[in-house]
């Protein structure tokens, strides 16, 4: 079941490269957030990471806070992403979802600074 959720989430992310906030405005993003909430309820661990630059071969991401289950609360994930964005407004931010039962991981870039290029 978790594998299907990860596949649906990955498909939704590819179709919608919109920022994670303002989900009510974008139906594809609402579906993605609903699937993230499902992952939280299944016990997947979420981690928020940031980096100043994304380079093709050597992108080093720093962990924001600690990896957490967020007690199944998607709003807490939003709050942590916003805190990371406020502290590192010129960094790229990604959300990593890990399912230890299936030993799988999915990473989604949820914030890109407007003034910088990827590399």
LUMBA-328893 format. One record per residue: residue in three letters; x, y, z of N, C-alpha, C, O, CB in turn. Coordinates in steps of 0.2 Angstrom, whole numbers, plus 2048, in hexadecimal, padded with zeros to 3 digits. Each point is the difference from the previous one (the first is absolute). Glycine has a CB too. Example, Ala and Ser with C-alpha at 12.3 -4.5 7.8 and 13.67 -1.06 7.14 Angstrom:
! LUMBA-328893
+-----+-----+-----+-----+------+------+------+-----+-----+-----+-----+-----+-----+------+------+------+
:  aa : n.X : n.Y : n.Z : ca.X : ca.Y : ca.Z : c.X : c.Y : c.Z : o.X : o.Y : o.Z : cb.X : cb.Y : cb.Z :
+-----+-----+-----+-----+------+------+------+-----+-----+-----+-----+-----+-----+------+------+------+
: Ala : 842 : 7E4 : 827 :  7FC :  806 :  800 : 804 : 806 : 800 : 805 : 7FF : 803 :  7F2 :  7FB :  803 :
: Ser : 807 : 80B : 7F6 :  804 :  806 :  801 : 7FC : 805 : 803 : 803 : 806 : 801 :  803 :  7F7 :  7F5 :
+-----+-----+-----+-----+------+------+------+-----+-----+-----+-----+-----+-----+------+------+------+
! end
This chain:
! LUMBA-328893
+-----+-----+-----+-----+------+------+------+-----+-----+-----+-----+-----+-----+------+------+------+
:  aa : n.X : n.Y : n.Z : ca.X : ca.Y : ca.Z : c.X : c.Y : c.Z : o.X : o.Y : o.Z : cb.X : cb.Y : cb.Z :
+-----+-----+-----+-----+------+------+------+-----+-----+-----+-----+-----+-----+------+------+------+
: Unk : 804 : 7FA : 800 :  7FC :  806 :  800 : 804 : 806 : 800 : 7FF : 805 : 7FC :  7F8 :  7F5 :  80A :
: Unk : 80E : 806 : 7FE :  805 :  806 :  800 : 803 : 801 : 7FA : 801 : 806 : 7FE :  801 :  7F9 :  80E :
: Unk : 800 : 7FC : 7F0 :  804 :  801 :  7FA : 7FB : 804 : 7FB : 802 : 804 : 7FC :  805 :  7F1 :  806 :
: Unk : 7F2 : 809 : 7FE :  7FC :  803 :  7FB : 7FF : 808 : 802 : 800 : 804 : 7FC :  7FA :  7F1 :  802 :
: Unk : 806 : 80C : 809 :  7FF :  807 :  802 : 807 : 804 : 7FD : 7FF : 806 : 7FE :  7FA :  7F6 :  80C :
: Unk : 80D : 801 : 7F7 :  806 :  803 :  7FE : 7FF : 802 : 7F8 : 802 : 805 : 7FE :  805 :  7F5 :  80C :
: Unk : 7F7 : 801 : 7F2 :  7FF :  801 :  7F9 : 7FC : 805 : 7FE : 801 : 804 : 7FC :  801 :  7F0 :  803 :
: Unk : 7F8 : 80C : 805 :  7FB :  805 :  7FE : 803 : 807 : 802 : 7FF : 805 : 7FD :  7F7 :  7F3 :  805 :
: Unk : 80D : 809 : 804 :  803 :  806 :  802 : 805 : 802 : 7FB : 800 : 806 : 7FF :  7FE :  7F7 :  80D :
: Unk : 807 : 7FF : 7F2 :  805 :  802 :  7FB : 7FD : 802 : 7FA : 802 : 805 : 7FD :  805 :  7F3 :  808 :
: Unk : 7F3 : 805 : 7F8 :  7FD :  802 :  7FA : 7FD : 807 : 801 : 800 : 804 : 7FC :  7FD :  7F0 :  801 :
: Unk : 800 : 80D : 809 :  7FD :  807 :  801 : 805 : 805 : 800 : 7FF : 806 : 7FE :  7F8 :  7F4 :  809 :
: Unk : 80F : 805 : 7FC :  805 :  805 :  801 : 803 : 801 : 7F9 : 801 : 806 : 7FF :  802 :  7F6 :  80C :
: Unk : 7FD : 800 : 7F1 :  803 :  801 :  7F9 : 7FB : 804 : 7FC : 802 : 805 : 7FD :  804 :  7F0 :  803 :
: Unk : 7F3 : 80A : 801 :  7FB :  804 :  7FD : 800 : 807 : 803 : 7FE : 804 : 7FC :  7FC :  7F1 :  801 :
: Unk : 807 : 80C : 809 :  7FF :  806 :  803 : 807 : 803 : 804 : 801 : 7FD : 805 :  7F2 :  800 :  7FC :
: Unk : 810 : 807 : 7FC :  806 :  803 :  803 : 7FF : 807 : 803 : 804 : 804 : 800 :  803 :  7F6 :  7F8 :
: Unk : 7F3 : 806 : 80C :  7FE :  806 :  803 : 803 : 800 : 807 : 801 : 7FB : 803 :  7F4 :  806 :  7F6 :
: Unk : 80B : 805 : 80A :  802 :  800 :  807 : 7FB : 7FC : 805 : 7FA : 800 : 7FE :  80C :  80B :  800 :
: Unk : 7FD : 7F3 : 808 :  7FB :  7FC :  804 : 7FB : 804 : 804 : 7FB : 7FD : 802 :  80F :  7FB :  7FF :
: Unk : 7F7 : 80E : 7FF :  7FB :  804 :  804 : 7FA : 802 : 7FB : 802 : 801 : 7FA :  807 :  804 :  80E :
: Unk : 7F1 : 7FD : 7FA :  7FB :  802 :  7FC : 7FD : 7FA : 7FC : 7FE : 801 : 7FA :  807 :  80A :  805 :
: Unk : 7FA : 7EF : 805 :  7FE :  7FA :  7FD : 7F8 : 801 : 7FD : 7FE : 7FC : 7FC :  80A :  7FD :  80B :
: Unk : 7F5 : 80B : 7FC :  7F9 :  801 :  7FF : 7FF : 802 : 7F9 : 7FB : 7FF : 7FC :  802 :  803 :  810 :
: Unk : 808 : 802 : 7F1 :  7FF :  803 :  7F9 : 802 : 7FB : 7FB : 7FE : 801 : 7FA :  805 :  80A :  80B :
: Unk : 800 : 7F0 : 7FC :  803 :  7FB :  7FB : 7FD : 7F9 : 802 : 802 : 7FD : 805 :  808 :  80A :  7F9 :
: Unk : 7F2 : 7F6 : 7FE :  7FD :  7F9 :  801 : 805 : 7FB : 800 : 800 : 7FB : 804 :  7F6 :  809 :  7F7 :
: Unk : 80F : 7FC : 801 :  806 :  7FB :  800 : 804 : 800 : 806 : 801 : 7FB : 803 :  7FF :  806 :  7F1 :
: Unk : 801 : 805 : 80F :  803 :  801 :  806 : 7FC : 7FD : 806 : 803 : 7FE : 805 :  804 :  80C :  7F6 :
: Unk : 7F3 : 7F7 : 805 :  7FB :  7FE :  805 : 801 : 7F8 : 800 : 800 : 7FD : 806 :  7F8 :  80D :  7F9 :
: Unk : 808 : 7F3 : 7FB :  801 :  7F9 :  800 : 806 : 7FD : 803 : 801 : 7FC : 804 :  7F8 :  804 :  7F2 :
: Unk : 80D : 804 : 808 :  806 :  7FE :  803 : 800 : 801 : 807 : 803 : 7FC : 804 :  803 :  808 :  7F2 :
: Unk : 7F7 : 801 : 80D :  800 :  801 :  807 : 7FC : 7FB : 804 : 802 : 7FE : 805 :  800 :  80E :  7F9 :
: Unk : 7F9 : 7F2 : 7FF :  7FC :  7FA :  802 : 804 : 7FA : 801 : 7FF : 7FC : 804 :  7F6 :  809 :  7F7 :
: Unk : 80F : 7FA : 7FF :  804 :  7FA :  800 : 805 : 800 : 806 : 802 : 7FB : 803 :  7FC :  804 :  7F0 :
: Unk : 805 : 807 : 80E :  805 :  801 :  805 : 7FD : 7FF : 807 : 803 : 7FD : 804 :  803 :  80B :  7F5 :
: Unk : 7F4 : 7FA : 808 :  7FC :  7FF :  806 : 7FF : 7F8 : 801 : 801 : 7FE : 806 :  7FA :  80D :  7F9 :
: Unk : 804 : 7F2 : 7FC :  7FF :  7F8 :  800 : 807 : 7FD : 802 : 800 : 7FB : 804 :  7F6 :  805 :  7F3 :
: Unk : 80F : 803 : 806 :  807 :  7FD :  802 : 801 : 801 : 807 : 803 : 7FC : 804 :  801 :  806 :  7F1 :
: Unk : 7FA : 804 : 80E :  801 :  801 :  807 : 7FC : 7FC : 804 : 803 : 7FD : 806 :  7FF :  80F :  7F8 :
: Unk : 7F8 : 7F2 : 800 :  7FC :  7FC :  804 : 802 : 7F9 : 800 : 7FF : 7FC : 805 :  7F8 :  80B :  7F9 :
: Unk : 80D : 7F7 : 7FD :  803 :  7F9 :  7FF : 806 : 7FF : 804 : 803 : 7FB : 800 :  7F8 :  804 :  7F5 :
: Unk : 808 : 807 : 80E :  806 :  7FF :  804 : 806 : 802 : 7FC : 806 : 7FE : 802 :  7F5 :  7FA :  805 :
: Unk : 805 : 80B : 7F3 :  806 :  802 :  7FD : 803 : 806 : 803 : 7FD : 804 : 803 :  7FE :  7F8 :  7F2 :
: Unk : 80C : 804 : 80B :  803 :  806 :  803 : 802 : 805 : 7FB : 802 : 7FF : 7FA :  803 :  7F9 :  80E :
: Unk : 7FA : 80E : 7FA :  801 :  806 :  7FB : 806 : 804 : 803 : 801 : 801 : 806 :  7F3 :  800 :  7F7 :
: Unk : 810 : 801 : 7FE :  806 :  805 :  802 : 800 : 806 : 7FB : 7FE : 7FF : 7FA :  809 :  7F6 :  80A :
: Unk : 7FB : 810 : 7FF :  800 :  806 :  7FC : 808 : 802 : 800 : 803 : 800 : 805 :  7F1 :  804 :  7FE :
: Unk : 80E : 7FD : 7F6 :  807 :  802 :  7FF : 800 : 806 : 7FC : 7FC : 802 : 7FC :  807 :  7F2 :  805 :
: Unk : 803 : 80F : 7FF :  801 :  806 :  7FD : 807 : 801 : 7FD : 805 : 7FD : 803 :  7F2 :  809 :  804 :
: Unk : 80A : 7FD : 7F4 :  807 :  802 :  7FD : 800 : 806 : 7FC : 7FB : 803 : 7FE :  807 :  7F1 :  801 :
: Unk : 804 : 80F : 801 :  801 :  807 :  7FD : 7FF : 7FF : 7F8 : 7FE : 804 : 7FD :  809 :  800 :  80D :
: Unk : 7FD : 7F7 : 7F4 :  800 :  7FF :  7F9 : 7FF : 7F8 : 7FE : 802 : 7FC : 804 :  806 :  80E :  7FB :
: Unk : 7F5 : 7F5 : 7FC :  7FF :  7F9 :  7FD : 805 : 800 : 7FA : 7FF : 803 : 7FB :  7F4 :  7FC :  809 :
: Unk : 812 : 7FD : 7FD :  805 :  7FF :  7FB : 7FF : 7F8 : 7FD : 7FD : 7FC : 804 :  80B :  80D :  801 :
: Unk : 7F9 : 7F6 : 7F5 :  7FF :  7FA :  7FD : 803 : 7FA : 803 : 7FD : 7FB : 800 :  802 :  80B :  7F6 :
: Unk : 807 : 7FB : 80D :  803 :  7FA :  803 : 801 : 800 : 807 : 801 : 7FB : 803 :  805 :  804 :  7F3 :
: Unk : 7FB : 807 : 80D :  801 :  801 :  807 : 7FB : 804 : 804 : 803 : 805 : 803 :  809 :  7F9 :  7FA :
: Unk : 7EE : 800 : 803 :  7FB :  804 :  804 : 801 : 7FD : 807 : 7FE : 7FB : 802 :  7FA :  808 :  7F4 :
: Unk : 809 : 802 : 80F :  801 :  7FE :  807 : 7FA : 803 : 804 : 800 : 806 : 801 :  80C :  7F9 :  7FE :
: Unk : 7EF : 7FD : 803 :  7FA :  802 :  803 : 801 : 800 : 808 : 803 : 7FB : 802 :  7F6 :  801 :  7F4 :
: Unk : 805 : 809 : 80D :  800 :  800 :  808 : 7F9 : 7FE : 803 : 7FB : 803 : 7FD :  80F :  806 :  802 :
: Unk : 7F6 : 7F3 : 806 :  7FA :  7FF :  803 : 7FD : 805 : 804 : 804 : 803 : 804 :  800 :  7F1 :  7FC :
: Unk : 7F6 : 80E : 800 :  7FD :  805 :  804 : 7FC : 7FD : 805 : 7FC : 7FC : 7FF :  803 :  80C :  7F7 :
: Unk : 804 : 7F9 : 810 :  7FD :  7FD :  806 : 801 : 7F8 : 800 : 806 : 7FF : 7FF :  7F1 :  80A :  801 :
: Unk : 805 : 7F3 : 802 :  801 :  7F9 :  800 : 7FA : 7FD : 7FC : 7FB : 802 : 7FF :  80B :  7FE :  80C :
: Unk : 7FC : 7FA : 7F2 :  7FB :  7FC :  7FC : 7FA : 7FE : 805 : 802 : 7FF : 806 :  807 :  7FC :  7F2 :
: Unk : 7F1 : 805 : 806 :  7FB :  7FF :  805 : 7F9 : 7FD : 7FC : 800 : 800 : 7FA :  805 :  80A :  80D :
: Unk : 7F7 : 7F3 : 7FE :  7FA :  7FE :  7FD : 7FB : 805 : 800 : 7FA : 7FF : 7FD :  808 :  7F6 :  808 :
: Unk : 7FF : 811 : 7FF :  7FB :  805 :  800 : 7FA : 7FF : 803 : 7FB : 803 : 7FF :  80B :  802 :  7F7 :
: Unk : 7F9 : 7F5 : 80D :  7FA :  7FE :  804 : 7FA : 800 : 7FB : 7FA : 801 : 802 :  80A :  803 :  809 :
: Unk : 7FD : 7FA : 7EE :  7FB :  800 :  7FB : 7FD : 807 : 7FF : 7FB : 800 : 7FD :  803 :  7F5 :  807 :
: Unk : 805 : 810 : 7FE :  7FE :  807 :  7FF : 803 : 803 : 7FA : 806 : 802 : 801 :  7F7 :  7FF :  80B :
: Unk : 7FF : 800 : 7EF :  803 :  804 :  7FA : 801 : 807 : 801 : 805 : 803 : 7FD :  7F5 :  7F5 :  7FC :
: Unk : 802 : 80B : 80B :  801 :  807 :  802 : 807 : 801 : 803 : 803 : 806 : 7FF :  7F0 :  7FC :  802 :
: Unk : 80F : 7FA : 803 :  807 :  800 :  803 : 805 : 800 : 7FB : 805 : 804 : 801 :  7F7 :  7F7 :  809 :
: Unk : 803 : 801 : 7F1 :  805 :  800 :  7FA : 800 : 807 : 7FD : 806 : 803 : 7FE :  7F8 :  7F1 :  800 :
: Unk : 7FD : 80F : 801 :  7FF :  807 :  7FD : 804 : 805 : 804 : 804 : 804 : 7FD :  7F1 :  7F9 :  7FE :
: Unk : 80A : 802 : 80B :  803 :  805 :  805 : 808 : 7FF : 800 : 803 : 805 : 800 :  7F2 :  7FB :  807 :
: Unk : 80D : 7FA : 7F9 :  807 :  7FF :  7FF : 803 : 803 : 7FA : 806 : 802 : 800 :  7F9 :  7F4 :  808 :
: Unk : 7FE : 808 : 7F2 :  802 :  803 :  7FA : 801 : 807 : 800 : 804 : 803 : 7FD :  7F7 :  7F3 :  7FD :
: Unk : 7FF : 80E : 809 :  800 :  807 :  800 : 806 : 803 : 804 : 803 : 805 : 7FF :  7F1 :  7FA :  7FF :
: Unk : 80D : 7FD : 808 :  806 :  802 :  804 : 807 : 800 : 7FD : 804 : 804 : 800 :  7F5 :  7F8 :  80A :
: Unk : 807 : 7FE : 7F2 :  807 :  7FF :  7FC : 800 : 806 : 7FB : 806 : 802 : 7FF :  7FA :  7F1 :  803 :
: Unk : 7FB : 80E : 7FB :  800 :  805 :  7FA : 801 : 807 : 803 : 804 : 804 : 7FD :  7F4 :  7F6 :  7FD :
: Unk : 806 : 808 : 80C :  801 :  806 :  803 : 808 : 801 : 802 : 803 : 805 : 800 :  7F1 :  7FB :  804 :
: Unk : 80E : 7FA : 7FF :  807 :  800 :  802 : 805 : 800 : 7FA : 806 : 803 : 800 :  7F7 :  7F7 :  80A :
: Unk : 801 : 803 : 7F1 :  804 :  7FF :  7FA : 7FD : 802 : 7F9 : 7FE : 7FC : 7FC :  808 :  7FB :  80A :
: Unk : 7F8 : 80F : 7FA :  7FC :  802 :  7FA : 803 : 800 : 7F9 : 7FC : 800 : 7FB :  7FE :  808 :  80D :
: Unk : 80C : 7F7 : 7F8 :  804 :  800 :  7FA : 802 : 7F9 : 7FE : 805 : 7FF : 7FC :  7FF :  80D :  805 :
: Unk : 7FA : 7EF : 803 :  802 :  7F9 :  7FF : 7FA : 7FC : 7FD : 7FA : 802 : 800 :  80E :  7FF :  80A :
: Unk : 7FA : 7FA : 7F3 :  7FB :  7FB :  7FD : 7FE : 7FB : 806 : 804 : 7FE : 804 :  801 :  802 :  7F0 :
: Unk : 7F5 : 7FE : 80C :  7FD :  7FC :  806 : 7FD : 7FA : 7FD : 7FC : 801 : 7FB :  802 :  809 :  80C :
: Unk : 804 : 7F0 : 7FB :  7FC :  7FA :  7FE : 7FD : 7FC : 806 : 803 : 801 : 806 :  805 :  7FF :  7F0 :
: Unk : 7F3 : 7FD : 808 :  7FD :  7FB :  805 : 801 : 7F9 : 7FE : 7FF : 7FE : 7FB :  7F8 :  80B :  807 :
: Unk : 80C : 7F3 : 803 :  802 :  7F9 :  7FF : 7FB : 7FC : 804 : 7FF : 801 : 806 :  80D :  802 :  7F8 :
: Unk : 7F1 : 7F8 : 7FE :  7FB :  7FB :  803 : 803 : 7FA : 800 : 802 : 7FD : 7FB :  7F4 :  809 :  802 :
: Unk : 80B : 7F6 : 809 :  803 :  7FA :  801 : 7FB : 7FB : 803 : 7FD : 801 : 805 :  80F :  804 :  7FC :
: Unk : 7F4 : 7F5 : 7FB :  7FC :  7FB :  803 : 804 : 7FA : 801 : 803 : 7FD : 7FC :  7F3 :  806 :  7FD :
: Unk : 80C : 7FC : 80E :  804 :  7FB :  802 : 7FE : 7F9 : 7FF : 804 : 7FB : 800 :  800 :  80D :  808 :
: Unk : 7F5 : 7F7 : 7F7 :  7FE :  7F9 :  7FF : 801 : 7FE : 7F9 : 802 : 7FA : 7FF :  7F5 :  808 :  809 :
: Unk : 809 : 802 : 7F3 :  802 :  7FE :  7FA : 807 : 802 : 7FE : 802 : 7FF : 7FA :  7F2 :  803 :  803 :
: Unk : 80F : 802 : 807 :  807 :  802 :  7FF : 800 : 805 : 7F9 : 804 : 7FE : 7FC :  801 :  7F7 :  80A :
: Unk : 7F7 : 80F : 7FA :  7FF :  805 :  7FB : 800 : 807 : 802 : 7FF : 802 : 806 :  7FB :  7F5 :  7F3 :
: Unk : 808 : 80D : 802 :  801 :  808 :  802 : 7FE : 804 : 7FA : 802 : 7FE : 7FA :  807 :  7FF :  80E :
: Unk : 7F4 : 808 : 7F9 :  7FE :  805 :  7FB : 802 : 807 : 802 : 7FE : 802 : 806 :  7F8 :  7F6 :  7F7 :
: Unk : 80D : 80C : 7FF :  802 :  807 :  801 : 7FC : 804 : 7FC : 800 : 7FF : 7FA :  80B :  7FE :  80A :
: Unk : 7F2 : 809 : 7FE :  7FC :  804 :  7FD : 803 : 807 : 801 : 800 : 802 : 806 :  7F6 :  7F7 :  7FA :
: Unk : 80C : 80B : 7FB :  802 :  807 :  802 : 7FA : 804 : 801 : 7FB : 801 : 7FB :  80F :  7FE :  7FE :
: Unk : 7F5 : 804 : 80C :  7FA :  804 :  802 : 801 : 808 : 800 : 7FB : 803 : 800 :  801 :  7F3 :  807 :
: Unk : 80A : 80C : 7F8 :  801 :  807 :  800 : 806 : 801 : 7FC : 806 : 7FD : 801 :  7F5 :  805 :  80A :
: Unk : 805 : 803 : 7F0 :  806 :  802 :  7FC : 800 : 808 : 801 : 7FB : 803 : 7FF :  804 :  7F3 :  7F9 :
: Unk : 807 : 80D : 80A :  800 :  807 :  800 : 800 : 803 : 7F9 : 802 : 7FD : 7FB :  805 :  802 :  80F :
: Unk : 7F5 : 806 : 7F5 :  7FF :  803 :  7F9 : 806 : 803 : 7FD : 800 : 800 : 7FA :  7F5 :  802 :  80A :
: Unk : 810 : 800 : 800 :  805 :  804 :  7FD : 806 : 7FC : 7FE : 805 : 803 : 7FD :  7F7 :  807 :  80A :
: Unk : 804 : 7F0 : 7FB :  806 :  7FB :  7FE : 7FF : 7FB : 7FB : 7FA : 7FE : 800 :  80A :  804 :  80C :
: Unk : 801 : 7FC : 7F1 :  7FF :  7FB :  7FB : 802 : 7F9 : 804 : 802 : 800 : 805 :  801 :  808 :  7F1 :
: Unk : 7FB : 7F3 : 806 :  801 :  7F9 :  803 : 808 : 7FF : 801 : 802 : 7FE : 805 :  7F3 :  7FE :  7F6 :
: Unk : 80F : 806 : 800 :  807 :  7FF :  800 : 803 : 804 : 7FB : 806 : 800 : 800 :  7F9 :  7F4 :  804 :
+-----+-----+-----+-----+------+------+------+-----+-----+-----+-----+-----+-----+------+------+------+
! end
